[in-house]
């Protein structure tokens, strides 16, 4: 089964491109402290302010004389960390609540469905802004806010799959043999929900990265001197550099787009390969 899924994945052009881009982004993020140690509090050179791209500074420099290539490199690392942790929060909590609501039904399912519908009624970025406003601007607040925004997506996805699976004959047979609800949920239903959840989690990393960049642009994300792609865009716009010195916005925006594109392409490839109807 795994071999067939992998073969189908290799036949997907978008999936292969997404996998290559994702591996490159992850490796660059992991190797950043080794290949180029960086201290954001001291890495500035006012004599090299707003230099255009050159051999010395491939992406140019910003208003503080910092190398934009290094800032983008470490900003990608920050964005990837936010994406992975926030999606992990949404996935774990949403999975547990979705499994319980779909299997046990009753009042618990009604309350969970009601809360889920309310959360989904708000645009995700507005809900994230509200949460960060309450908790205070910081990187952990962004992770928490984006994670909470992701929770109803996984609740709805998991619940819908559980509602379908709990009526299947193999589940009824296990019930007849006297298996406990916990055994049925985690040994029989949960494994059948993994494929759609993996696909959704991959796609959500791109969405979470974009939302984190949006919060950073609004000044609600990572606080200086921590490098973050959205914050870099905000600094360029606030300083009035976006038109006169376009490299200060082009490269951070390009790598936000590249990160989102990589995970979306990877998610499309995984969806095609893991779809049981293929």
C-alpha positions as CSV (number, residue, x, y, z in Angstrom):
1,X,0.0,0.0,0.0
2,X,2.8,2.4,1.0
3,X,4.8,1.5,-2.1
4,X,1.8,2.1,-4.4
5,X,1.1,5.5,-2.8
6,X,4.8,6.4,-3.2
7,X,4.7,5.4,-6.9
8,X,1.6,7.5,-7.4
9,X,3.3,10.4,-5.7
10,X,6.3,10.1,-8.0
11,X,3.9,10.4,-10.9
12,X,2.7,13.8,-9.7
13,X,4.8,16.7,-11.1
14,X,3.5,19.2,-8.6
15,X,4.2,16.8,-5.7
16,X,7.8,16.2,-6.8
17,X,8.4,20.0,-7.2
18,X,6.8,20.6,-3.8
19,X,8.9,17.9,-2.1
20,X,12.1,19.3,-3.5
21,X,11.3,22.9,-2.5
22,X,10.1,21.7,1.0
23,X,13.3,19.7,1.6
24,X,15.4,22.7,0.5
25,X,13.5,25.1,2.8
26,X,13.8,22.7,5.8
27,X,17.5,21.9,5.3
28,X,18.3,25.6,4.9
29,X,16.4,26.4,8.1
30,X,18.0,23.6,10.1
31,X,21.6,24.4,8.8
32,X,21.3,28.2,9.3
33,X,23.0,28.4,12.7
34,X,25.8,26.1,11.4
35,X,26.5,27.6,8.0
36,X,26.1,31.3,9.1
37,X,25.9,32.0,12.9
38,X,23.9,35.2,13.4
39,X,23.2,37.6,16.2
40,X,20.2,39.8,15.3
41,X,21.1,42.2,18.1
42,X,24.5,43.1,16.7
43,X,24.4,42.4,13.0
44,X,24.1,45.9,11.6
45,X,26.4,48.2,9.6
46,X,25.1,51.7,9.1
47,X,27.8,52.5,6.5
48,X,26.3,49.8,4.3
49,X,22.7,51.0,4.5
50,X,20.3,50.3,1.6
51,X,23.0,48.9,-0.7
52,X,21.6,47.2,-3.9
53,X,22.2,43.5,-4.6
54,X,25.8,42.9,-5.3
55,X,28.5,40.1,-5.0
56,X,29.0,41.1,-1.4
57,X,25.3,41.3,-0.5
58,X,23.4,39.1,-2.9
59,X,20.0,40.5,-1.8
60,X,21.2,43.9,-0.9
61,X,20.9,45.5,2.6
62,X,18.1,47.1,4.6
63,X,17.8,50.4,6.4
64,X,20.1,49.2,9.2
65,X,22.8,47.9,6.9
66,X,21.9,44.3,7.5
67,X,22.3,41.7,4.8
68,X,18.8,40.8,3.5
69,X,19.9,37.3,2.4
70,X,20.8,36.5,6.0
71,X,17.6,38.1,7.3
72,X,15.5,36.1,4.8
73,X,17.3,32.9,5.7
74,X,16.7,33.3,9.4
75,X,13.2,34.7,8.7
76,X,12.3,31.5,6.8
77,X,13.5,29.5,9.8
78,X,11.2,31.6,12.1
79,X,8.2,31.2,9.7
80,X,8.7,27.5,9.3
81,X,8.9,27.1,13.1
82,X,5.7,29.0,13.5
83,X,4.0,27.0,10.8
84,X,5.0,23.6,12.2
85,X,4.2,24.4,15.9
86,X,0.8,26.1,15.1
87,X,-0.3,23.3,12.8
88,X,0.7,20.8,15.5
89,X,-1.4,22.6,18.0
90,X,-4.4,22.7,15.7
91,X,-4.0,19.1,14.6
92,X,-3.6,17.5,18.0
93,X,-6.5,19.4,19.7
94,X,-8.8,19.2,16.6
95,X,-8.1,15.5,16.2
96,X,-9.0,14.6,19.8
97,X,-12.1,16.7,19.8
98,X,-13.2,15.5,16.4
99,X,-12.7,11.9,17.4
100,X,-14.7,12.3,20.6
101,X,-17.5,14.4,19.0
102,X,-17.9,12.1,16.0
103,X,-17.9,8.8,18.0
104,X,-19.9,9.7,21.2
105,X,-22.3,12.2,19.5
106,X,-24.9,13.6,21.9
107,X,-24.6,16.9,23.7
108,X,-20.8,16.9,23.5
109,X,-21.0,16.7,19.7
110,X,-23.6,19.5,19.6
111,X,-21.5,21.9,21.7
112,X,-18.3,21.1,19.7
113,X,-20.1,21.6,16.4
114,X,-21.6,24.8,17.6
115,X,-18.3,26.2,18.7
116,X,-16.7,25.0,15.5
117,X,-19.3,26.8,13.4
118,X,-18.8,30.1,15.3
119,X,-15.0,30.0,14.9
120,X,-15.3,29.2,11.2
121,X,-17.7,32.1,10.7
122,X,-14.8,34.6,11.4
123,X,-12.0,35.2,8.8
124,X,-9.0,33.3,10.2
125,X,-6.7,36.3,10.1
126,X,-9.2,38.5,12.0
127,X,-9.6,35.8,14.7
128,X,-5.8,35.5,14.9
129,X,-5.4,39.2,15.3
130,X,-8.0,39.2,18.1
131,X,-6.2,36.5,20.0
132,X,-2.8,38.1,19.6
133,X,-4.3,41.4,20.8
134,X,-5.4,39.7,24.0
135,X,-2.3,37.7,24.6
136,X,0.2,40.4,23.5
137,X,2.5,40.6,20.4
138,X,5.1,37.9,20.5
139,X,6.2,34.8,18.6
140,X,4.6,32.4,21.1
141,X,1.3,34.4,20.8
142,X,1.4,34.0,17.1
143,X,1.9,30.3,17.3
144,X,-1.0,30.0,19.8
145,X,-3.3,32.3,17.7
146,X,-2.6,30.5,14.4
147,X,-2.9,27.1,16.1
148,X,-6.3,28.0,17.6
149,X,-7.5,29.2,14.1
150,X,-6.5,25.8,12.7
151,X,-8.4,23.8,15.4
152,X,-12.0,24.0,13.9
153,X,-10.7,22.8,10.5
154,X,-9.3,19.6,12.0
155,X,-12.4,19.1,14.2
156,X,-14.7,19.3,11.2
157,X,-12.5,17.0,9.0
158,X,-12.0,14.4,11.7
159,X,-15.6,14.4,12.8
160,X,-16.9,13.9,9.3
161,X,-14.6,10.9,8.8
162,X,-15.6,9.4,12.2
163,X,-19.3,9.7,11.4
164,X,-18.8,7.7,8.3
165,X,-16.4,5.1,9.8
166,X,-18.5,4.4,12.9
167,X,-21.3,2.9,10.8
168,X,-18.9,0.6,8.8
169,X,-19.3,-3.1,9.2
170,X,-15.8,-3.7,10.6
171,X,-16.5,-1.2,13.4
172,X,-19.9,-2.9,14.2
173,X,-18.1,-6.2,14.3
174,X,-15.5,-4.9,16.8
175,X,-18.3,-3.5,18.9
176,X,-20.0,-6.9,18.9
177,X,-16.8,-8.5,20.1
178,X,-16.9,-6.3,23.2
179,X,-14.1,-3.8,22.4
180,X,-14.0,-0.7,24.5
181,X,-14.7,2.8,22.9
182,X,-11.1,3.8,23.5
183,X,-9.8,0.7,21.7
184,X,-12.2,1.2,18.8
185,X,-11.3,4.9,18.4
186,X,-7.6,4.7,18.6
187,X,-7.0,1.2,17.1
188,X,-9.5,1.1,14.4
189,X,-11.0,4.6,13.6
190,X,-7.9,6.8,14.1
191,X,-5.6,5.0,11.6
192,X,-8.3,5.4,8.9
193,X,-8.2,9.2,9.4
194,X,-4.5,9.6,8.9
195,X,-4.3,10.1,5.2
196,X,-6.7,13.1,4.9
197,X,-5.2,14.6,8.1
198,X,-1.6,14.4,6.6
199,X,-2.7,16.1,3.5
200,X,-4.6,18.9,5.4
201,X,-1.6,19.4,7.8
202,X,0.7,19.8,4.8
203,X,-1.5,22.4,3.2
204,X,-2.1,24.1,6.6
205,X,1.6,24.8,7.0
206,X,1.6,27.1,4.0
207,X,-1.6,28.8,5.3
208,X,-0.1,29.2,8.8
209,X,3.1,30.7,7.4
210,X,1.1,33.2,5.4
211,X,-1.0,34.2,8.5
212,X,2.1,34.5,10.6
213,X,3.7,36.8,8.0
214,X,0.5,38.9,8.0
215,X,0.6,39.2,11.8
216,X,4.3,40.1,11.6
217,X,3.5,42.8,9.0
218,X,0.9,44.3,11.4
219,X,3.5,44.4,14.2
220,X,1.8,41.6,16.1
221,X,4.3,38.8,15.4
222,X,7.9,38.4,16.1
223,X,9.3,41.5,17.8
224,X,12.7,43.1,16.9
225,X,15.4,42.1,16.6
226,X,14.1,38.6,15.8
227,X,14.1,38.3,11.9
228,X,10.8,37.4,10.4
229,X,9.6,37.8,6.8
230,X,6.4,39.7,7.6
231,X,8.3,42.0,9.9
232,X,10.9,42.7,7.2
233,X,8.1,43.8,4.8
234,X,6.6,46.0,7.5
235,X,10.0,47.6,8.2
236,X,10.5,48.3,4.5
237,X,7.1,49.9,4.2
238,X,7.4,52.0,7.4
239,X,10.7,53.2,6.3
240,X,9.5,54.2,2.9
241,X,11.9,51.9,1.1
242,X,9.5,49.8,-0.8
243,X,9.5,51.9,-4.0
244,X,12.9,53.6,-3.8
245,X,14.8,50.4,-2.7
246,X,12.5,47.6,-4.0
247,X,14.9,44.8,-3.0
248,X,13.9,45.4,0.7
249,X,10.4,44.0,-0.1
250,X,10.9,41.8,-3.2
251,X,13.0,39.1,-1.5
252,X,11.0,38.7,1.7
253,X,7.8,38.6,-0.3
254,X,9.3,36.2,-2.8
255,X,10.3,33.7,-0.1
256,X,6.9,33.9,1.7
257,X,5.4,33.0,-1.7
258,X,8.0,30.2,-2.2
259,X,7.3,28.7,1.2
260,X,3.5,28.7,0.7
261,X,3.9,27.4,-2.8
262,X,6.2,24.5,-1.7
263,X,3.8,23.2,0.9
264,X,0.7,23.6,-1.3
265,X,2.4,21.7,-4.1
266,X,3.5,19.0,-1.7
267,X,-0.1,18.8,-0.3
268,X,-1.5,18.4,-3.8
269,X,0.9,15.6,-4.5
270,X,0.1,13.8,-1.2
271,X,-3.7,14.2,-1.9
272,X,-3.4,12.6,-5.3
273,X,-1.2,9.7,-3.9
274,X,-3.1,9.0,-0.7
275,X,-6.6,9.3,-2.2
276,X,-8.1,5.7,-2.0
277,X,-10.2,6.4,-5.1
278,X,-7.0,6.8,-7.2
